[in-house]
Amino acid sequence: MLATIWLSLALFDTAQADIMGLLRCSGSEKDPMTKLQLFWPAFMVFERRLKHGDWVRLSFAFRREVSIDSALDFRKYDRRLSLDENIVTLHMRFIEKENRLSINAHDTPGVWQNNEQSIPWRENWKRGSLLKIEIRYRNSMFEIYEMTSMGTLLISKFLNRHRDTELITATGDFFYITEAQLICYGNDPDVGR
């Protein structure tokens, strides 16, 4: 616990604090999501590193005026590197022109793994549309879901080769993250859904 608090304080003590925000733990999926400003911080730091069983929910809208080419990156944190050089533990890139969602991660900083997944584009992933996703963290994989009016639909399961996922960021300026939630179910024996 002290290490978690130290990490959060260390991150906010840096000169990069103005581009960072802290995403605090929710105790339940029934808790409300955190509403974000239109220009949310470039990096959202989790209150503590992800543990087996944690969920992260994000709600975002794609911009209307440009073709969709945007990515969400989950990252580990190494103080010796600048924030954008930290290893990507999960990369989800929405690419409208290629009609796909690309999912991958780094093997080592800056070097992509050889197991990229290409998910076919879904009809409701449109410019101006609101998308809600849920990432369920497991020690061995990320489970990625889309939350719809018809229920929670699996997008993909992606193997997790890294420990210590501690922050999230976005690349591309083509969508707005409106809400976020870190649900700290981590290591809870009752969570296995």
C-alpha positions in Angstrom: 0.0 0.0 0.0 2.8 2.4 0.9 4.5 1.7 -2.5 1.2 2.5 -4.3 0.9 5.8 -2.5 4.6 6.6 -3.1 4.1 5.9 -6.8 1.1 8.2 -7.1 3.0 11.0 -5.2 6.1 10.5 -7.2 4.2 10.8 -10.4 2.5 14.0 -9.3 5.7 15.5 -7.9 7.2 15.5 -11.4 7.2 18.4 -13.9 4.7 16.3 -15.9 1.9 16.6 -13.2 -0.1 19.0 -15.4 -0.6 16.3 -18.0 -1.5 13.6 -15.5 -4.7 12.7 -13.6 -5.3 10.1 -10.9 -8.0 7.4 -11.4 -9.1 6.3 -8.0 -10.4 2.8 -7.1 -14.1 2.1 -7.1 -15.3 -0.7 -4.8 -18.0 -1.9 -7.1 -19.2 -1.9 -10.7 -22.3 -0.2 -9.4 -20.4 2.9 -8.4 -20.7 5.9 -10.8 -18.0 6.4 -13.4 -15.6 9.4 -13.0 -16.7 12.2 -15.4 -13.7 13.8 -17.2 -13.2 17.2 -18.5 -13.3 17.7 -22.3 -9.5 17.9 -22.3 -8.7 15.1 -19.9 -5.1 14.6 -18.8 -2.8 12.9 -21.3 -2.0 10.2 -18.8 -4.3 8.7 -16.2 -2.5 7.0 -13.4 -4.2 4.2 -11.6 -4.5 4.6 -7.8 -2.6 1.3 -7.6 -1.2 -1.0 -10.2 -3.7 -3.4 -11.7 -4.2 -6.7 -9.8 -5.8 -10.0 -11.1 -9.5 -9.3 -11.2 -9.5 -5.5 -11.6 -11.8 -3.9 -14.2 -11.2 -0.6 -16.1 -14.2 1.0 -17.8 -13.9 3.8 -20.4 -16.6 5.8 -22.2 -15.5 7.8 -25.2 -16.8 9.4 -28.4 -15.1 9.5 -31.7 -14.8 13.0 -33.3 -17.1 13.6 -36.2 -14.8 15.7 -38.5 -12.0 13.3 -39.0 -11.4 9.6 -39.9 -11.0 7.5 -36.8 -7.4 6.5 -36.1 -6.9 6.5 -32.3 -5.4 4.3 -29.7 -5.7 3.6 -26.0 -2.5 2.4 -24.3 -2.1 0.7 -21.0 1.4 1.1 -19.7 3.8 0.2 -16.9 5.8 3.0 -15.3 9.5 3.3 -15.2 10.7 6.5 -13.6 13.9 6.4 -15.6 12.0 7.0 -18.9 9.7 9.8 -20.1 6.0 8.8 -19.8 5.5 8.2 -23.5 8.5 5.8 -23.6 7.1 3.5 -21.0 6.4 -0.1 -22.1 2.9 -0.6 -23.6 1.2 -3.6 -21.9 -2.0 -3.3 -24.0 -2.5 -1.3 -27.2 -5.9 -0.9 -28.8 -5.9 1.1 -32.0 -9.2 1.9 -33.8 -8.5 2.3 -37.5 -11.5 3.3 -39.5 -9.8 3.3 -43.0 -8.7 -0.3 -42.4 -12.0 -1.4 -40.9 -10.4 -2.9 -37.9 -9.3 -2.6 -34.3 -5.7 -3.6 -33.8 -4.7 -5.1 -30.5 -1.0 -5.5 -29.5 1.6 -4.8 -26.8 5.3 -4.2 -26.5 7.7 -7.0 -26.1 10.3 -4.5 -24.9 10.0 -0.7 -25.0 9.3 0.4 -28.5 9.3 -3.2 -29.9 5.9 -4.7 -30.7 5.0 -8.3 -30.0 4.5 -10.7 -32.9 0.9 -11.6 -31.9 -1.1 -8.6 -33.1 -4.9 -9.3 -33.2 -7.0 -7.7 -35.9 -10.7 -7.3 -34.9 -13.2 -6.5 -37.6 -14.8 -3.1 -37.4 -18.2 -3.0 -35.8 -21.1 -1.1 -37.3 -21.7 1.0 -34.2 -18.1 2.3 -34.1 -18.9 5.5 -36.0 -17.8 9.1 -35.9 -19.7 10.9 -33.2 -20.8 7.7 -31.6 -20.3 6.9 -27.9 -18.4 3.7 -27.1 -18.1 2.0 -23.7 -15.4 -0.6 -23.2 -14.5 -2.7 -20.2 -11.0 -4.3 -19.7 -10.9 -7.1 -17.2 -7.3 -7.6 -16.1 -6.0 -11.1 -15.4 -2.5 -12.1 -14.6 -2.2 -13.9 -17.9 -4.5 -11.8 -20.1 -6.6 -8.8 -20.8 -10.3 -9.5 -21.5 -11.8 -6.7 -23.6 -15.5 -6.1 -23.8 -17.9 -3.6 -25.3 -20.8 -2.5 -23.1 -24.0 -2.1 -25.2 -27.7 -1.9 -24.6 -27.9 -5.6 -25.4 -25.3 -6.5 -22.7 -21.6 -6.9 -22.5 -20.0 -8.3 -25.7 -16.6 -9.9 -25.8 -14.2 -8.1 -28.2 -11.1 -10.1 -27.6 -8.8 -11.8 -25.1 -5.2 -10.7 -25.3 -2.3 -12.5 -23.6 -0.6 -10.4 -20.9 3.2 -10.8 -20.9 3.9 -8.0 -18.5 3.4 -7.2 -14.8 2.8 -3.8 -13.4 0.2 -2.0 -15.5 0.0 1.4 -13.8 -1.4 4.0 -16.2 -3.4 4.6 -19.4 -3.0 7.2 -22.2 -4.4 7.8 -25.6 -2.7 8.6 -28.9 -4.2 10.4 -31.8 -6.6 13.4 -31.1 -9.6 11.9 -32.6 -11.8 10.9 -29.7 -12.9 12.3 -26.3 -12.8 10.2 -23.2 -15.8 11.3 -21.2 -15.8 8.9 -18.3 -13.5 6.4 -16.7 -13.6 3.9 -13.8 -11.1 1.6 -12.1 -12.9 -1.1 -10.2 -10.6 -2.6 -7.7 -11.8 -6.2 -7.5 -8.2 -7.3 -7.6 -7.5 -10.7 -6.0 -11.1 -10.9 -4.8 -12.0 -14.6 -4.7 -15.6 -13.9 -5.5 -14.8 -12.3 -8.8 -14.5 -14.8 -11.6 -17.2 -13.7 -14.0 
